[in-house]
Amino acid sequence: MKLIVKVFPEITIKSPPVRKGFIRQLAKNIRTVLRELDPDLRVEGVWDNIEVETACAEPKLLREMIERLRCTPGIAHCLEVHEYPLGDLDDIVARCKTHYAERLPGRVFAVRCKRAGKHPFSSMDVERHVGSQLRQQCGAAGISLKAPEIEVRMEIRDQRLFVVHQQHDGIGGYPLGALEQTLVLMSGGFDSTVAAYQMMRRGLMTHFCFFNLGGRAHELGVMEVAHYLWQKYGSSHRVLFVSVPFEEVVGEILQNVDNSQMGVVLKRMMLRASTQIAERLRIDALVTGEAISQVSSQTLPNLSVIDSATDMLVLRPLIASHKQDIIDTAFAIGTAEFAKNMPEYCGVISKNPTTKAKRYRVEHEEKQFDMAILERALANARQVPIDRVIDELGEDIRVEEVGEAVAGQVILDIRHPDAAEDEPLELPGIEIQALPFYALNNRFKELDENRQYLLYCDKGVMSRLHAHHLLSEGHQNVRVYRPDGQPQAASRKRQESSV
């Protein structure tokens, strides 16, 4: 299979040095995300295209390659092509006829040709000649340049002809690694996950900072969605997941800060902490999922007072977004199910919170706050490479594992629905229910408590984590199903956080 990768249009208007740098970085990123699937993959970048060629022919592997390219920042779209040496116009007709003859009878079509190099004909000459010949030879109903049912597409580059088979749209943006780094304040809900995606899509390397207000279940949920975002859209680069224990900070705010100022003070404490983390990691900016007036702490006066707690640049990519637009984007990028099933936690719930905070008043309230507690939270922060976050969580977890299910037990397949669909788990005589990991914590209590449940995932890490959490919640009817000789998962796309 051969693909021609078309770069994000904004890249093509950059100065030559910047443009070349972006193209080199994008080619490097493509090699990184695809080399696991084909170590011998060929990637060659030119001025406005990158050619990707693989000798692999297995359909599932090819689909995985295309899916990874579609989610790689910097790519506008990919063209799946067939390459031929360039001949005369009649030879071009023959090549196009090979791929389009069966699709044209009775259909209205158009021919689109892009050309680069020196040739005795123009792009329009090719379109006219190929169009007229295909209409005569293939029984097409007619030609329409404005509203064709089928487009016969080709590209001519010097002495090579590419007949386009299919186009796969990408997410656009700039290549990761070509721009600066950011630290996203990640809660795991709709807003912060979409904000993180927007930054990654724009080519900014995005690290994750989580302030734990809700214990292990909340931390696990946020780790899962952060890992999912990185794996799907940013796996060309390693980034960090930082978890800051903030329960004591919240307790101090609840005890010593006036009720109406709690929300603003909490946000300022988060900015102070994340600023120190970013400075230590030499990260250039902070990112939040805040939108104007979505909640009381996000009014313009409050955001101004919140920002005064730090000198670091705070980016808010969703600042003027409507909530439904944010939710729609979350569904499109695959984080909505995580957000909907994120474990609830008790944070700072103010009565009559201020919407017009005054800096002097907030600073007065903060004088009652013991800053040693904030420093202690920072000292206890955990920093883990995102590709290791799920595995490290599961290293010290010990729960009962069984290698064989028996009649009466129920296996809960907690893998991501895509993975379960690609490789369904089938065991004769055993009941299997699909309950994705991101919905497990919320929906397990709805299951029959008199039955025994075995959690299953590809590598066993996520099933151990969730089984441990459910056991700690008092559910004693949970074990882990690990078939004897279960192979290690090979797919990067659906490793443990996409289970």
C-alpha positions in Angstrom: 0.0 0.0 0.0 1.2 3.5 -0.8 -0.1 6.7 0.8 0.5 10.3 -0.1 0.2 12.4 3.1 -1.1 15.9 2.5 0.1 18.3 5.2 -2.1 20.8 7.0 -2.5 23.8 4.6 -1.2 26.4 7.1 2.2 24.6 7.0 2.5 25.3 3.3 2.4 29.1 3.8 5.3 29.1 6.3 8.7 30.4 5.4 11.0 27.8 3.7 13.1 27.0 6.8 10.0 26.6 9.0 8.1 24.6 6.4 11.0 22.2 6.0 11.3 21.8 9.7 7.6 21.0 10.1 7.8 18.5 7.2 10.8 16.8 8.8 9.1 16.6 12.2 5.9 15.2 10.7 7.8 12.5 8.8 9.6 11.6 12.0 6.3 11.4 13.9 4.8 9.1 11.2 7.7 6.7 11.4 7.3 6.6 15.2 3.6 5.9 15.2 3.8 3.3 12.4 7.2 1.5 13.0 5.6 -1.0 15.4 3.3 -2.1 12.7 5.9 -2.2 10.0 9.6 -1.8 10.9 10.5 -1.6 7.2 8.0 1.2 6.4 9.4 3.8 4.0 8.6 7.4 4.7 9.9 10.2 2.4 9.1 13.8 2.8 9.0 16.5 0.0 8.0 20.1 -0.2 4.3 19.6 0.3 3.8 15.8 0.5 5.1 12.9 2.4 5.0 9.4 0.8 4.4 6.4 3.0 4.9 2.9 1.6 4.5 -0.5 3.2 4.9 -4.0 1.9 2.4 -5.3 4.4 -0.8 -6.6 2.8 -2.8 -7.8 5.9 -6.1 -5.7 5.8 -6.4 -5.3 9.6 -2.8 -4.0 9.8 -3.4 -1.6 6.9 -6.6 -0.2 8.5 -4.6 0.3 11.7 -1.9 2.3 9.8 -4.5 4.5 8.2 -6.3 5.1 11.5 -3.1 6.2 13.2 -2.3 8.6 10.4 -5.8 10.0 10.6 -5.1 10.9 14.2 -1.6 12.3 13.8 -1.4 16.1 14.2 -0.2 17.9 11.0 -2.0 15.7 8.5 -4.8 17.2 6.5 -5.6 14.0 4.7 -4.0 10.8 3.2 -4.5 9.6 -0.4 -4.4 5.9 -0.9 -2.8 5.6 -4.4 -1.6 3.2 -7.1 1.7 4.3 -8.6 2.7 3.9 -12.2 5.5 5.3 -14.5 4.1 8.2 -16.5 3.2 7.4 -20.1 1.3 9.4 -22.7 -2.4 10.5 -22.3 -3.7 7.2 -23.7 -1.6 5.3 -21.1 -3.1 7.5 -18.4 -6.6 6.6 -19.7 -5.7 2.9 -19.5 -4.4 3.2 -15.9 -7.5 5.1 -14.8 -9.8 2.6 -16.6 -8.2 -0.3 -14.6 -9.4 1.2 -11.3 -12.6 3.0 -12.3 -14.2 1.1 -15.2 -16.5 -1.0 -13.0 -17.7 2.1 -11.1 -18.6 4.4 -14.0 -21.4 2.7 -16.1 -24.5 4.8 -15.8 -22.9 7.3 -13.4 -22.0 11.0 -13.7 -18.4 11.6 -13.1 -15.6 14.2 -13.2 -11.8 13.9 -13.7 -9.5 15.8 -11.3 -5.8 16.0 -12.0 -3.0 17.7 -10.1 0.4 18.0 -11.8 3.9 19.0 -10.8 6.9 19.1 -13.1 7.5 19.7 -16.8 5.2 17.9 -19.3 4.0 18.5 -22.9 0.4 18.7 -21.5 -1.4 20.6 -18.8 -3.6 19.3 -16.0 -6.7 20.5 -18.0 -5.5 18.5 -21.1 -5.3 15.4 -19.0 -8.8 16.0 -17.5 -10.4 16.6 -20.9 -8.8 13.6 -22.6 -9.3 11.1 -19.8 -12.8 12.3 -19.2 -13.9 11.9 -22.8 -12.3 8.5 -23.2 -13.7 7.1 -20.0 -17.2 8.3 -21.0 -17.0 6.6 -24.3 -15.3 3.4 -23.2 -17.0 2.8 -19.8 -20.6 3.7 -20.5 -20.8 6.6 -18.1 -24.0 8.6 -18.0 -22.2 11.9 -18.4 -19.7 14.4 -17.0 -20.4 17.1 -14.3 -17.6 19.2 -12.9 -19.9 20.7 -10.2 -21.9 17.7 -8.9 -20.3 14.4 -10.0 -21.3 11.1 -8.4 -17.8 9.8 -8.8 -14.5 11.6 -9.0 -11.6 10.1 -11.0 -8.6 11.5 -9.2 -4.9 11.4 -10.1 -1.7 13.2 -9.4 1.2 13.5 -11.8 4.6 14.3 -10.3 7.5 14.5 -12.8 7.5 11.0 -14.4 5.2 9.3 -12.0 1.5 8.8 -12.1 -0.6 8.3 -9.0 -4.2 7.1 -9.4 -6.1 7.9 -6.2 -8.1 5.0 -4.8 -9.4 6.7 -1.6 -9.0 9.7 0.6 -8.7 9.5 4.4 -9.2 12.8 6.3 -6.9 13.7 9.1 -7.2 16.1 12.1 -5.0 18.8 10.6 -2.9 21.1 12.9 0.9 21.2 13.3 3.2 18.2 14.0 3.9 17.4 17.6 7.4 18.4 18.5 7.5 21.3 16.1 6.2 23.8 18.7 6.4 24.3 22.5 5.2 22.3 25.4 2.2 22.8 27.7 0.9 21.4 30.9 -2.9 20.7 30.9 -4.8 20.8 34.2 -6.8 17.6 33.7 -9.9 16.7 35.6 -11.1 14.0 33.2 -14.4 15.7 32.3 -15.6 17.0 29.0 -13.8 20.3 29.1 -10.3 19.4 30.1 -10.1 16.5 27.7 -11.3 18.6 24.8 -8.9 21.4 25.7 -6.0 18.8 25.8 -7.0 17.5 22.4 -7.1 21.1 21.0 -3.5 21.7 22.2 -2.2 18.4 20.8 -4.0 19.0 17.5 -2.2 22.4 17.3 1.1 20.7 17.6 1.9 21.5 21.3 3.3 18.7 23.3 0.8 18.2 26.1 1.7 16.9 29.6 -1.0 16.2 32.1 -1.4 17.5 35.6 -4.2 16.0 37.8 -5.2 17.4 41.2 -6.6 14.5 43.1 -9.7 15.5 45.0 -11.5 12.2 44.9 -9.3 9.3 45.8 -8.1 6.3 43.9 -11.2 5.9 41.7 -11.0 9.5 40.4 -7.2 9.2 39.8 -7.6 5.9 37.9 -10.4 7.4 35.7 -8.3 10.5 34.8 -5.2 8.4 34.1 -7.2 6.2 31.7 -8.5 9.1 29.7 -5.2 10.9 29.7 -3.5 7.7 28.4 -6.2 7.3 25.8 -5.7 10.9 24.5 -1.9 10.4 24.3 -2.2 7.0 22.7 -4.6 8.1 20.0 -3.3 11.6 19.2 0.1 12.1 20.7 2.0 8.8 20.9 4.8 10.1 18.7 6.3 11.7 21.8 6.6 10.7 25.4 4.9 13.0 27.9 4.3 13.0 31.7 1.4 12.5 33.9 1.7 14.3 37.2 -0.7 13.5 40.0 -0.9 15.9 42.9 -2.8 14.8 46.1 -5.0 17.8 46.8 -7.5 16.4 49.4 -5.6 18.2 52.3 -5.6 21.4 50.3 -9.4 21.2 49.9 -9.8 20.5 53.6 -7.8 23.6 54.5 -9.9 25.7 52.2 -13.2 24.3 53.6 -12.0 25.1 57.1 -10.4 28.5 56.8 -11.7 30.2 53.7 -15.0 32.2 53.4 -17.7 30.1 51.7 -18.2 32.6 48.8 -14.5 32.6 47.9 -13.7 28.9 48.0 -13.9 28.2 44.3 -11.6 31.0 43.3 -9.1 30.2 46.0 -9.0 26.5 45.0 -8.3 27.5 41.3 -5.5 29.8 42.5 -4.0 27.0 44.5 -4.1 24.8 41.5 -2.4 27.4 39.3 0.3 28.0 42.0 1.0 24.3 42.2 1.0 23.7 38.4 3.2 26.7 37.8 5.9 25.2 40.1 5.6 21.9 38.3 5.8 23.5 34.9 8.8 25.6 35.8 10.5 22.5 37.1 9.8 20.6 33.9 10.7 23.7 31.7 7.2 23.8 30.2 6.1 27.1 28.7 2.4 27.4 29.4 -0.6 26.1 31.4 -3.8 25.0 29.8 -7.3 24.7 31.4 -10.7 23.8 30.0 -12.4 26.9 31.3 -15.1 28.7 29.2 -16.5 32.1 30.0 -19.3 31.9 32.7 -19.8 28.2 32.3 -19.7 28.0 36.1 -19.4 30.7 38.8 -15.6 30.6 39.0 -15.3 31.2 35.2 -16.7 34.8 35.0 -14.2 37.3 33.6 -13.6 39.0 37.0 -13.0 35.6 38.6 -10.7 34.4 35.9 -8.7 37.7 36.2 -8.2 37.1 39.9 -7.4 33.5 39.4 -4.7 34.3 36.8 -3.1 36.8 39.1 -1.9 33.9 41.2 0.7 33.1 38.5 3.0 34.9 36.1 2.9 31.9 33.7 0.9 32.1 30.5 -2.5 30.4 31.0 -4.2 29.2 27.8 -7.9 28.5 27.6 -8.7 27.0 24.1 -12.4 26.6 25.0 -12.9 30.1 26.4 -15.7 31.1 24.0 -17.1 27.6 23.3 -20.6 26.5 24.0 -21.0 23.5 26.3 -22.8 21.5 23.6 -20.0 22.2 21.1 -17.5 20.9 23.7 -19.6 17.8 24.3 -19.9 17.1 20.5 -16.2 17.4 20.2 -15.7 15.0 23.1 -17.9 12.4 21.3 -15.9 13.0 18.0 -12.5 12.4 19.7 -13.7 9.5 21.8 -13.5 11.0 25.3 -17.2 11.5 26.0 -17.8 8.0 27.4 -14.9 8.6 29.8 -16.3 11.9 30.9 -19.8 10.6 31.4 -18.6 7.8 33.6 -15.9 9.7 35.5 -16.2 8.8 39.2 -17.8 11.6 41.2 -15.9 13.3 43.9 -16.6 15.9 46.6 -14.7 19.1 45.9 -15.3 22.6 47.0 -19.1 23.3 46.8 -19.7 26.9 47.8 -23.0 28.4 48.8 -23.6 31.7 47.0 -20.2 31.7 45.3 -18.9 35.0 44.2 -19.0 35.9 40.5 -17.2 39.2 40.9 -14.1 38.3 43.0 -11.9 41.1 44.2 -8.2 40.4 44.4 -7.7 42.1 47.8 -10.6 40.0 49.3 -9.2 36.8 47.9 -5.7 37.6 49.1 -7.1 38.3 52.6 -8.8 34.9 52.7 -5.6 33.2 51.5 -3.8 34.6 54.6 -5.8 32.2 56.6 -4.5 29.3 54.5 -1.5 27.3 55.6 0.8 27.4 52.6 2.8 24.5 54.1 -0.1 22.2 53.1 0.3 23.3 49.4 4.1 22.6 49.6 3.4 19.2 51.1 1.0 18.4 48.3 3.7 19.3 45.8 6.3 17.3 47.6 4.0 14.2 47.4 3.2 14.6 43.7 3.9 11.6 41.5 5.3 12.0 38.1 5.0 9.1 35.6 5.7 8.8 31.9 2.3 8.5 30.3 3.2 5.3 28.4 3.9 3.7 31.8 1.1 5.1 33.8 -1.3 2.2 33.7 1.3 -0.5 34.1 2.8 1.3 37.2 -0.6 1.6 38.7 -1.0 -2.1 38.5 2.4 -3.2 39.6 1.6 -3.5 43.3 -2.0 -4.7 42.9 -2.7 -8.3 43.9 -6.1 -9.8 43.4 -7.2 -13.3 42.8 -6.8 -14.5 39.2 -8.4 -17.5 37.5 -7.3 -19.1 34.3 -10.5 -20.9 33.5 -14.1 -19.7 33.9 -16.8 -22.2 35.1 -20.5 -22.3 34.4 -22.5 -19.7 36.4 -19.7 -17.2 36.4 -20.0 -14.1 34.3 -17.0 -12.7 32.4 -17.1 -8.9 32.1 -15.2 -7.9 29.0 -13.9 -4.4 30.1 -12.0 -3.7 26.9 -12.7 -0.7 24.7 -15.7 -1.6 22.4 -13.5 -1.3 19.3 -11.0 -3.9 20.7 -13.9 -6.2 21.8 -15.4 -5.9 18.3 -12.0 -6.6 16.5 -11.2 -9.7 18.7 -14.4 -10.9 20.4 -14.0 -13.1 23.4 -16.0 -16.4 22.9 -16.1 -19.2 25.5 -18.7 -22.0 25.0 -21.1 -22.3 27.9 -19.8 -19.1 29.6 -21.8 -15.9 29.8 -19.9 -12.9 28.6 -21.0 -9.3 29.0 -19.4 -6.2 27.5 -19.0 -3.5 30.1 -16.2 -1.1 29.0 -13.8 0.0 31.7 -14.8 3.6 31.6 -18.4 2.6 32.7 -17.5 -0.2 35.1 -17.3 1.8 38.3 -20.7 3.4 37.8 -22.6 0.4 36.5 -21.2 -2.5 38.5 -23.5 -1.8 41.4 -26.5 -2.4 39.0 -25.4 -6.1 38.5 -26.7 -9.0 40.4 -24.7 -9.1 43.6 -25.3 -12.9 44.0 -23.3 -13.8 40.9 -19.5 -14.1 40.5 -17.8 -11.7 38.0 -14.5 -12.2 36.3 -13.0 -9.0 34.7 -11.1 -9.5 31.4 -8.8 -7.3 29.4 -5.9 -7.9 27.0 -2.9 -7.7 29.4 -4.6 -8.1 32.7 -3.4 -4.8 34.1 -6.6 -2.8 33.8 -8.7 -5.8 35.0 -6.5 -6.0 38.2 -6.8 -2.3 38.8 -10.6 -2.3 38.5 -11.0 -5.5 40.5 -8.9 -4.1 43.3 -11.0 -0.9 43.4 -14.3 -2.8 43.4 -13.0 -5.1 46.2 -12.0 -2.0 48.2 -15.5 -0.7 47.7 -16.9 -3.8 49.4 -17.8 -5.9 46.3 -16.5 -9.4 47.2 -17.8 -11.1 44.0 -15.0 -9.9 41.7 -12.0 -11.8 40.3 -9.7 -11.4 37.3 -9.9 -13.7 34.3 -6.5 -14.4 32.9 -6.6 -17.3 30.4 -3.6 -19.6 30.6 -1.0 -18.6 28.0 -2.8 -15.4 27.2 -0.5 -13.5 24.7 0.7 -10.0 25.3 -1.2 -7.4 23.4 0.7 -6.1 20.4 -1.5 -3.2 19.3 -0.4 0.2 20.4 -3.7 1.7 19.5 -5.6 -0.3 22.1 -3.1 -0.9 24.9 -4.4 -1.0 28.4 -6.2 2.4 28.6 -8.1 1.6 25.6 -8.5 -1.9 26.9 
